[in-house]
Amino acid sequence: MARILSIGPDSEALVVRNRELELSGHDVRSAETRSDALALAGSEPFEFILLCDRFLPAYAIHLADELKVLAPAAMIIVLAGRAIPITPSEINALLSRPTSGLKAA
């Protein structure tokens, strides 16, 4: 399926989301910090980059802009600012409609 960089500051939420994505057949790498995320995005190819719903929207957009420079072919999905966490099935639905660029969920 897809090669995904999953980014989020909450390690427990990140582990749960990544486990669900892996169970769906995706190859997932994760980063809890901005510096780790930028390092991974610059060193490995990803089809999708997911930014956690626990980021403030303005921070997530700024990080997405930085990631886009390092991974221009990846679709960046910004989950920030949601009232409730996104479910794994909602993420899989987003991943099933790939287009290059930045997308807010």
Secondary structure, DSSP 8 states (H G I E B T S, - for coil): --EEEEE-S-HHHHHHHHHHHHHTT-EEEEESSHHHHHHHHHHS--SEEEE-TTS-HHHHHHHHHHHHHH-TTSEEEE-TT-SS---HHHHHHHHTS--SEEEE-
